[in-house]
Amino acid sequence: MKKNLLYLWALVCSLTLFAACSSDDDDSDNKNNENPPEEEAAITAPDVIGTYWGNLDISMIPDGSDQEIVIGDGIEKFITLSQVSNTEVKIGTEGF
């Protein structure tokens, strides 16, 4: 059971790599730019819910170590994103 939780935690951590961050280079004064700033698209939970097929690469670095341990490489799985609220999703996979 603990091993499954470790795998799930590694999956969640690896999926966070796909999250995008906003740019800190915004020119709020717009002095040197004649065009108005672009609007950022708001992505909500209904936009991403569903089942996705892909290859999972799972690795971890234990505390106090600098070596990466590969747990899974190229594991073909379905990943399901289900809606918890308008801004939250739950990530899951079966048979892992």
C-alpha positions as a LaTeX table, in Angstrom:
\begin{tabular}{lrrr}
\hline
Residue & $x$ (\AA) & $y$ (\AA) & $z$ (\AA) \\
\hline
Met1 & 0.00 & 0.00 & 0.00 \\
Lys2 & 2.81 & 2.43 & 0.86 \\
Lys3 & 4.47 & 1.64 & $-2.46$ \\
Asn4 & 1.25 & 2.51 & $-4.30$ \\
Leu5 & 1.03 & 5.81 & $-2.46$ \\
Leu6 & 4.64 & 6.53 & $-3.38$ \\
Tyr7 & 3.86 & 5.83 & $-7.04$ \\
Leu8 & 0.77 & 8.03 & $-6.92$ \\
Trp9 & 2.77 & 10.84 & $-5.25$ \\
Ala10 & 5.48 & 10.53 & $-7.91$ \\
Leu11 & 2.78 & 10.66 & $-10.62$ \\
Val12 & 1.24 & 13.81 & $-9.14$ \\
Cys13 & 4.67 & 15.45 & $-8.84$ \\
Ser14 & 5.60 & 14.56 & $-12.41$ \\
Leu15 & 2.31 & 15.93 & $-13.76$ \\
Thr16 & 2.91 & 19.29 & $-12.12$ \\
Leu17 & 5.71 & 19.80 & $-14.64$ \\
Phe18 & 2.98 & 20.46 & $-17.21$ \\
Ala19 & 1.60 & 23.44 & $-15.30$ \\
Ala20 & 2.32 & 26.85 & $-16.77$ \\
Cys21 & 3.45 & 29.92 & $-14.87$ \\
Ser22 & 2.69 & 33.49 & $-15.79$ \\
Ser23 & 5.44 & 35.73 & $-17.08$ \\
Asp24 & 7.05 & 38.28 & $-14.77$ \\
Asp25 & 8.10 & 40.43 & $-17.73$ \\
Asp26 & 4.81 & 42.29 & $-18.03$ \\
Asp27 & 5.18 & 45.95 & $-19.04$ \\
Ser28 & 2.31 & 47.41 & $-17.02$ \\
Asp29 & 3.11 & 51.00 & $-18.07$ \\
Asn30 & 2.90 & 50.08 & $-21.76$ \\
Lys31 & 5.12 & 53.12 & $-22.54$ \\
Asn32 & 7.31 & 51.52 & $-25.19$ \\
Asn33 & 4.61 & 49.30 & $-26.68$ \\
Glu34 & 1.81 & 50.67 & $-28.83$ \\
Asn35 & $-0.18$ & 47.42 & $-28.69$ \\
Pro36 & $-2.31$ & 46.66 & $-25.65$ \\
Pro37 & $-1.10$ & 43.78 & $-23.45$ \\
Glu38 & $-2.43$ & 40.36 & $-24.38$ \\
Glu39 & $-5.11$ & 38.89 & $-22.18$ \\
Glu40 & $-4.22$ & 35.64 & $-20.43$ \\
Ala41 & $-6.59$ & 32.77 & $-21.06$ \\
Ala42 & $-8.31$ & 31.48 & $-17.94$ \\
Ile43 & $-8.25$ & 27.70 & $-17.78$ \\
Thr44 & $-10.80$ & 26.14 & $-15.47$ \\
Ala45 & $-11.37$ & 22.55 & $-14.39$ \\
Pro46 & $-14.09$ & 21.85 & $-17.01$ \\
Asp47 & $-11.54$ & 22.67 & $-19.73$ \\
Val48 & $-9.17$ & 19.84 & $-18.76$ \\
Ile49 & $-11.31$ & 17.04 & $-17.32$ \\
Gly50 & $-11.24$ & 13.77 & $-19.21$ \\
Thr51 & $-9.15$ & 10.69 & $-19.81$ \\
Tyr52 & $-5.74$ & 11.00 & $-21.46$ \\
Trp53 & $-3.44$ & 8.31 & $-22.86$ \\
Gly54 & 0.30 & 8.65 & $-22.51$ \\
Asn55 & 3.63 & 7.30 & $-21.34$ \\
Leu56 & 4.58 & 7.86 & $-17.71$ \\
Asp57 & 8.18 & 8.38 & $-16.68$ \\
Ile58 & 8.44 & 8.23 & $-12.91$ \\
Ser59 & 11.60 & 8.87 & $-10.91$ \\
Met60 & 12.52 & 10.06 & $-7.45$ \\
Ile61 & 15.49 & 11.44 & $-5.55$ \\
Pro62 & 15.55 & 10.19 & $-1.93$ \\
Asp63 & 16.30 & 12.63 & 0.89 \\
Gly64 & 20.01 & 13.07 & 1.45 \\
Ser65 & 20.89 & 11.64 & $-1.94$ \\
Asp66 & 21.83 & 13.21 & $-5.25$ \\
Gln67 & 21.09 & 10.11 & $-7.33$ \\
Glu68 & 17.86 & 9.77 & $-9.26$ \\
Ile69 & 16.08 & 6.42 & $-8.97$ \\
Val70 & 13.92 & 5.48 & $-11.97$ \\
Ile71 & 10.72 & 3.80 & $-10.80$ \\
Gly72 & 9.03 & 3.53 & $-14.17$ \\
Asp73 & 10.10 & 4.42 & $-17.69$ \\
Gly74 & 7.64 & 4.66 & $-20.57$ \\
Ile75 & 4.71 & 3.05 & $-18.74$ \\
Glu76 & 1.67 & 3.29 & $-21.02$ \\
Lys77 & $-1.35$ & 4.34 & $-18.95$ \\
Phe78 & $-4.64$ & 6.18 & $-19.05$ \\
Ile79 & $-4.70$ & 9.20 & $-16.72$ \\
Thr80 & $-8.09$ & 10.48 & $-15.60$ \\
Leu81 & $-8.68$ & 14.07 & $-14.54$ \\
Ser82 & $-12.01$ & 14.50 & $-12.74$ \\
Gln83 & $-13.53$ & 17.73 & $-11.50$ \\
Val84 & $-13.55$ & 18.49 & $-7.77$ \\
Ser85 & $-14.53$ & 22.16 & $-8.09$ \\
Asn86 & $-14.32$ & 24.85 & $-10.77$ \\
Thr87 & $-10.62$ & 25.36 & $-10.02$ \\
Glu88 & $-9.54$ & 21.91 & $-8.75$ \\
Val89 & $-9.11$ & 18.52 & $-10.42$ \\
Lys90 & $-8.34$ & 15.04 & $-9.10$ \\
Ile91 & $-5.68$ & 13.02 & $-10.95$ \\
Gly92 & $-5.96$ & 9.25 & $-11.04$ \\
Thr93 & $-4.82$ & 6.12 & $-12.79$ \\
Glu94 & $-5.91$ & 2.50 & $-12.41$ \\
Gly95 & $-4.00$ & $-0.75$ & $-12.36$ \\
Phe96 & $-0.74$ & 0.83 & $-11.36$ \\
\hline
\end{tabular}
